[in-house]
């Protein structure tokens, strides 16, 4: 250990170094590096040096694009998770879990251009690892590894993307995904339709306003590109241009296709005519009669499935929110058939159409992904959907803040209190009795707290009941049970206390 | 894209390279590297090359020290979590969440020798990040960052340690911790005693057999080292020797102290006499009368608190499982007062004492950790305990495997089936009706499944009811409701179906 004086001297010098760097307008990185040294020196001092708050508090943060959840936020988050998990269970899904990191090679070659957003772990000897980018690739790895050919599973877990965070809009570098997937050889479009139904159920229950679920098919997109004259090797790159249509106008997307991707103007115009189409089952039927698309087998398959999908969605009573949208493309490489995306709709003035305010769910069919992991390339067809909880959560949080409703962050039924001194031991005994009986109970951690403070604590935290002990109550074998809201007090025998607490403040249900 | 022939040729060459390396007994790392190249080549082929299963499947794994959880394991895991969360809520705790990674500097200087086990993220530009090593340091960072001086919170999340995994014994590199902590200035030992009570409640409820909760105090340890003649700068290193006493005999620990850490033999022997002591409140009283320890203020403070702790534990009725154990040291640097560790006890032959089979919970008081993050070094005293769920989970899993009880992995109440062909649409309509009514229901994803297969599916997955549709039932507006276990069938009107399903197979509760 170095002496305190020596450390203090080093801190003085280091503080000067930083001032100089700032004066020289040095790079933030360089300043941060020196600040970090300063912090370490101060940590050695145990925080005794306190004249430099700003610089010190600098590192008191979570990493870029991440956040903590405080108890209130957690209470809201749990509510949203409960809605989602209940829905997945209603549809007979099991759940699995996988590690937060995978072998780097497991993730390689699955995400196209987005691979650059993968977080790698430092090579500290041993395997090369990366944080998972989604839950779909780990799911496919899990199926191939365990030779599972049939499963309907949900998985709720955090994923990681080194994206440019837009935290106010609910975009983070660490965020939850809630995935529902069905693996197995089945008759066409039945699980696919169930995925749409699930998105419909969840978005309706969470209550985040109006929404639309766009659907399309990768085979139709490819077939359409082919009949418009796009060469096969350009399908993916043209597809990723089309994918930008939710954020950019067609003229910009067209310019990108023609100028950057070398698509012939005539071809681009033909694509433009197709991707402007919206509809339902009627559109699938119209396109099945389209003479150009009739020449392409892939397009025909995609269209037949779209038609069938809408028939099932009618039976599932969800067509009110579903749109067959030929401009939907989805960025990821692994999709092979139907693709989905749910967007929230901001209502506009009367008579005007609502405006999409960002994606809250997405998914599709990926029939070849598991085969990429299987030693024999054995295919396990899959279809699934991923709910983007963060944006839903942000909306719910906003709603709660705007409402008068107070969110409780604990479920405590009763506080064991006393009005007199020297009753700590009796309070501890009683609270233990209540715990034994399964009652959610607290005591204030003070030997002699004031009754007023104990009551105030209940008001602040929403504890509905107070069990008050005094010398007289102890002698009589009773407890004074007070309702915090009404201030009404009743005497209850010790033997009756548990039943009385449960009657007056029933234990909160988790779901 | 390269041609398939060219890739196949590369695969042939690469396969030879690996054979040669194996023949030369090259390092596994080198072989793995070449195998990974081989895999990538095969992935490009889309799995068409299938004569090399062994080598290909090699990378189908989770990273070292991690594992997947299948649906059965998840069902057991959820059960254990529910017990733990219920306990935390019974004690009035709120919950928070923090990111899986922190700024590297947030973790620096908190874990002593264990720092080498921290996983760092690769520097991909931007901040230097590390995966969290525990939940305590992020909690302290959270408190300091948000200037919170009072909270009782639980946090259940995964932590990461680059340790040597012993997976059969429930030691992993990725594992859950379930933490309960109380921050705030309170009267001594009240929250500390509640932490012990919580460990007692959880271990009793999970039902993992006998256990002991060892308690000790860091101040007592330091005071004892001082009166035995250990110089202050060697306290931490001697402490980490003592910490090994749960795995090694005293003679080995003594040798390490004397030979490696330069402790005088006489000093070591005096330490040896102390650390062999076990007891309860009586031991605290005995040591309070110890003339040597009487000279050390720290030791006195620790002993007084130990005595008080046992008084409260008596009121909490948990002293049956608690041992004041002077050999308990705990490795982490941040503890400042009482420390805990819970161990499971393997019963031995009659009359013999049980044997400890590893730690399942640990914790203690850390009064200075939050101050290390506060710009003004403002202290927030904290005490907490962490439940090591993995070992509990392994035991529960073993118990379930040994028992005849079948674990259900879904909660489906009813399967909508049909005995006749061409009723897919009617099945989909009915299942949607049930979902609308909140019933957990499934259909088989086939257009024309055999009734036998549908019934068999129920047997396998434990679905208790089948709602069978046929032409006649549709005409009559009824459904045949079959109980899978008893094979009994009743006709129920469509209007009564929901009520009847809920009556015969009540929805499972989550908790």
Interface residues (C-beta under 8 A of the other chain):
Chain A: X1 X36 X39 X40 X43 X44 X46 X47 X48 X49 X50 X52 X53 X54 X56 X57 X59 X60 X61 X62 X63 X64 X66 X67 X68 X69 X70 X71 X74 X77 X89 X90 X91 X92 X93 X94 X95 X96 X97 X98 X99 X100 X101 X102 X103 X105 X106 X108 X109 X119 X120 X121 X122 X123 X124 X126 X127 X129 X131 X141 X142 X144 X145 X146 X151 X153 X158 X160 X162 X174 X182 X184 X186 X187 X190 X191 X193 X197 X201 X233 X311 X312 X315 X316 X317 X368 X371 X372 X373 X374 X375 X376 X377 X378 X409 X410 X411 X412 X424 X425 X428 X429 X432 X435 X436 X438 X439 X440 X441 X442 X443 X445 X446 X447 X510 X511
Chain B: X1 X36 X39 X40 X43 X45 X46 X47 X48 X49 X50 X52 X53 X54 X56 X57 X59 X60 X61 X62 X63 X64 X66 X67 X68 X69 X70 X71 X74 X77 X89 X90 X91 X92 X93 X94 X95 X96 X97 X98 X99 X100 X101 X102 X103 X105 X106 X108 X109 X119 X120 X121 X122 X123 X124 X126 X127 X129 X131 X141 X142 X144 X145 X146 X151 X153 X158 X160 X162 X174 X182 X184 X186 X187 X190 X191 X193 X197 X201 X233 X311 X312 X315 X316 X317 X368 X371 X372 X373 X374 X375 X376 X377 X378 X409 X410 X411 X412 X424 X425 X428 X429 X432 X435 X436 X438 X439 X440 X441 X442 X443 X445 X446 X447 X509 X510 X511
